[in-house]
Amino acid sequence: MRGYRGIKYTLFIFCYFFWVVSAVLIAVGIYAKVAKEKDVVDTLTIDPALLLIIVGSWMFLITFLGCFGALRNATCLLKTFLAILAVIFLLQIAAGAVGYIFTDMVMERTEKLMMKAIVGYREDEDLENAIDYIQKKFQCCGVENYEDWSHNVYFNCSESNPSLEACGVPFSCCVRLQNQTVLNTMCGYGMQQEQKGSAKGDIFTIGCLEKIIMWAQNNLLLVAGLTAGLLLLEVCMMSLAGAQIAWIQKVQRRQKENEAQSRDKRKERLWFPAFADFDDE
C-alpha cells in the first residue's frame, strides 16, 4: 500500500500544481480581457489575453481530471486524463517532426503570423506590450527588417498617411544608450526613410524572426533541455496514471474473486449444511 499511496499522491501533487497554474492563467487572461477597451481585436492568433484564457481552461480541465481521479481512485477519470495526455504527447511529437521536415513551410507560416501581429499593433494593448517586449529583448525590429512596420496603418510610409508616426517605428526598436535614463518614445520617428547603414546607429535593423532563430541556435542545449523536460514530465504523469489504474483494477479483481468465493461458500452452506459445519470444525 505504501507504493500505491506514493504513486497516488505524487500524481495528485503534479496535477494540483498545474491546476493552480492554469487557474492563475485564466485569472490573468480574464483580467486583461476585462481591462481592455471593447473595440479591440479579438483574434486568437494575435490576442494574448484570449490565448491565456483558452490555454488555461484546457489545462484546468485536464489537471482537474487528474487531481480528482487520483484522489478518488476514479479509473474513468484517470483513463480520460491518460488518453488526453497521450494525444497531446503524440501531437507534440508530430508537430516537431513536421516542423523539422517542412521547415520552409513552418517559417513562412510563422512569418505571416508575426506580420499579422504587426498589423494589429496599437489595436490591442496586450499585443502591443508583447511586441515591444520581444523587440527590446531580442534587439530587433519588424519581422524581416525595420521596414516591415510600413504594413501598420500608423507607421505606413505614404504621403496620404496623416499619422505623426508615419514612416516611423515603435520606440522599442530604438537603440538605448548606455547612460540614458529618460526614455525617448519619439526616437523611431521617420526611421523608415533612412537607409539601413545610417539607421543602424539609432534603431535595430535586423528582423525579430532572424534574431529569434539565432537565439534558438545559440541556446540549442537550453531549448532541447526544456523540450525534453516537458516531454519527460508528460511521460512521468502518464506512467503514474497508468500505474494507479493498474493497481486499482488489480484490487477490484481481488475483491470480485473474494466476493465470488464468499458466494460459493454461502451456497455450499445452504445445500450441504452438515458438511459445512464439519468444515468449520
GISULCOR-V777624 format. One record per run of one state. SS is the DSSP state (H for helix, E for strand, L for the rest). FROM is the first residue (numbers start at 0). TO is the last residue. If there is no record, write none. Layout:
# GISULCOR-V777624
ss->(SS | SS)
from->(FROM | FROM)
to->(TO | TO)
This chain:
# GISULCOR-V777624
ss->(L | H | L | H | L | H | L | H | L | H | L | E | H | L | H | E | L | H | L | H | L | E | L | E | L | H | L | H | L | H | L)
from->(0 | 1 | 35 | 47 | 72 | 74 | 101 | 102 | 119 | 124 | 138 | 144 | 145 | 151 | 170 | 173 | 174 | 190 | 193 | 195 | 199 | 202 | 203 | 205 | 206 | 207 | 218 | 219 | 271 | 272 | 280)
to->(0 | 34 | 46 | 71 | 73 | 100 | 101 | 118 | 123 | 137 | 143 | 144 | 150 | 169 | 172 | 173 | 189 | 192 | 194 | 198 | 201 | 202 | 204 | 205 | 206 | 217 | 218 | 270 | 271 | 279 | 280)
